[in-house]
Amino acid sequence: MCIILQEYRYVVQIGNEKHIFRIEELVSGNAIWKEKFRLQIPAAFDREAKTFYGRSATEVAKLGADFLAHRELES
Protein backbone atom coordinates (compact mmCIF):
# COMPACT_ATOMS: atom_id res chain seq x y z
CA MET A 1 0.00 0.00 0.00
CA CYS A 2 1.28 3.45 -0.89
CA ILE A 3 0.08 6.75 0.54
CA ILE A 4 1.15 10.07 -0.92
CA LEU A 5 1.00 13.10 1.36
CA GLN A 6 1.78 16.73 0.77
CA GLU A 7 2.87 18.76 3.77
CA TYR A 8 2.13 22.37 4.69
CA ARG A 9 3.67 24.26 7.60
CA TYR A 10 2.11 27.16 9.43
CA VAL A 11 3.75 29.21 12.17
CA VAL A 12 1.13 30.35 14.66
CA GLN A 13 1.71 32.86 17.46
CA ILE A 14 -0.57 32.30 20.46
CA GLY A 15 0.20 34.56 23.37
CA ASN A 16 3.94 34.40 23.97
CA GLU A 17 4.37 31.01 22.30
CA LYS A 18 5.02 30.07 18.68
CA HIS A 19 3.61 26.82 17.38
CA ILE A 20 4.53 25.13 14.13
CA PHE A 21 1.63 23.23 12.59
CA ARG A 22 2.46 20.42 10.19
CA ILE A 23 -0.66 19.92 8.10
CA GLU A 24 -0.89 16.88 5.84
CA GLU A 25 -2.90 16.64 2.64
CA LEU A 26 -3.89 13.18 1.48
CA VAL A 27 -2.99 13.25 -2.22
CA SER A 28 -3.60 9.57 -2.91
CA GLY A 29 -3.82 6.30 -1.09
CA ASN A 30 -6.16 4.26 1.05
CA ALA A 31 -5.86 6.12 4.35
CA ILE A 32 -9.19 6.59 6.09
CA TRP A 33 -9.45 10.28 6.90
CA LYS A 34 -12.61 12.28 7.54
CA GLU A 35 -11.47 15.04 5.16
CA LYS A 36 -8.55 15.69 2.80
CA PHE A 37 -6.40 17.68 5.29
CA ARG A 38 -5.37 16.82 8.85
CA LEU A 39 -3.44 18.37 11.72
CA GLN A 40 -2.26 16.31 14.67
CA ILE A 41 -1.54 18.21 17.88
CA PRO A 42 0.46 16.07 20.31
CA ALA A 43 -0.43 15.72 23.97
CA ALA A 44 1.18 18.01 26.51
CA PHE A 45 1.15 18.04 30.28
CA ASP A 46 -1.98 20.24 30.28
CA ARG A 47 -3.87 18.88 27.24
CA GLU A 48 -4.70 15.67 25.45
CA ALA A 49 -3.68 14.89 21.88
CA LYS A 50 -6.09 16.14 19.23
CA THR A 51 -6.49 15.56 15.48
CA PHE A 52 -8.32 18.03 13.26
CA TYR A 53 -9.63 17.33 9.76
CA GLY A 54 -10.85 19.81 7.18
CA ARG A 55 -11.35 20.67 3.53
CA SER A 56 -8.34 23.02 3.32
CA ALA A 57 -5.01 23.54 5.04
CA THR A 58 -6.13 26.99 6.19
CA GLU A 59 -9.33 25.63 7.74
CA VAL A 60 -7.37 23.02 9.71
CA ALA A 61 -4.78 25.59 10.83
CA LYS A 62 -7.57 27.82 12.16
CA LEU A 63 -9.14 24.92 14.05
CA GLY A 64 -5.79 24.09 15.65
CA ALA A 65 -5.08 27.72 16.56
CA ASP A 66 -8.54 28.09 18.13
CA PHE A 67 -8.00 24.89 20.12
CA LEU A 68 -4.62 26.00 21.49
CA ALA A 69 -5.82 29.57 22.16
CA HIS A 70 -8.78 28.25 24.10
CA ARG A 71 -6.52 26.03 26.19
CA GLU A 72 -4.25 29.00 26.93
CA LEU A 73 -7.22 31.12 28.07
CA GLU A 74 -8.19 28.43 30.58
CA SER A 75 -4.73 28.44 32.19
Secondary structure as a PSIPRED ss2 file (coil, helix, strand):
# PSIPRED VFORMAT (PSIPRED V4.0)

   1 M C   1.000  0.000  0.000
   2 C C   1.000  0.000  0.000
   3 I C   1.000  0.000  0.000
   4 I E   0.000  0.000  1.000
   5 L E   0.000  0.000  1.000
   6 Q E   0.000  0.000  1.000
   7 E E   0.000  0.000  1.000
   8 Y E   0.000  0.000  1.000
   9 R E   0.000  0.000  1.000
  10 Y E   0.000  0.000  1.000
  11 V E   0.000  0.000  1.000
  12 V E   0.000  0.000  1.000
  13 Q E   0.000  0.000  1.000
  14 I E   0.000  0.000  1.000
  15 G C   1.000  0.000  0.000
  16 N C   1.000  0.000  0.000
  17 E E   0.000  0.000  1.000
  18 K E   0.000  0.000  1.000
  19 H E   0.000  0.000  1.000
  20 I E   0.000  0.000  1.000
  21 F E   0.000  0.000  1.000
  22 R E   0.000  0.000  1.000
  23 I E   0.000  0.000  1.000
  24 E E   0.000  0.000  1.000
  25 E E   0.000  0.000  1.000
  26 L E   0.000  0.000  1.000
  27 V E   0.000  0.000  1.000
  28 S E   0.000  0.000  1.000
  29 G C   1.000  0.000  0.000
  30 N C   1.000  0.000  0.000
  31 A C   1.000  0.000  0.000
  32 I C   1.000  0.000  0.000
  33 W C   1.000  0.000  0.000
  34 K C   1.000  0.000  0.000
  35 E C   1.000  0.000  0.000
  36 K C   1.000  0.000  0.000
  37 F E   0.000  0.000  1.000
  38 R E   0.000  0.000  1.000
  39 L E   0.000  0.000  1.000
  40 Q E   0.000  0.000  1.000
  41 I E   0.000  0.000  1.000
  42 P C   1.000  0.000  0.000
  43 A C   1.000  0.000  0.000
  44 A E   0.000  0.000  1.000
  45 F C   1.000  0.000  0.000
  46 D C   1.000  0.000  0.000
  47 R E   0.000  0.000  1.000
  48 E C   1.000  0.000  0.000
  49 A C   1.000  0.000  0.000
  50 K E   0.000  0.000  1.000
  51 T E   0.000  0.000  1.000
  52 F E   0.000  0.000  1.000
  53 Y E   0.000  0.000  1.000
  54 G E   0.000  0.000  1.000
  55 R C   1.000  0.000  0.000
  56 S C   1.000  0.000  0.000
  57 A H   0.000  1.000  0.000
  58 T H   0.000  1.000  0.000
  59 E H   0.000  1.000  0.000
  60 V H   0.000  1.000  0.000
  61 A H   0.000  1.000  0.000
  62 K H   0.000  1.000  0.000
  63 L H   0.000  1.000  0.000
  64 G H   0.000  1.000  0.000
  65 A H   0.000  1.000  0.000
  66 D H   0.000  1.000  0.000
  67 F H   0.000  1.000  0.000
  68 L H   0.000  1.000  0.000
  69 A H   0.000  1.000  0.000
  70 H H   0.000  1.000  0.000
  71 R H   0.000  1.000  0.000
  72 E H   0.000  1.000  0.000
  73 L H   0.000  1.000  0.000
  74 E H   0.000  1.000  0.000
  75 S C   1.000  0.000  0.000
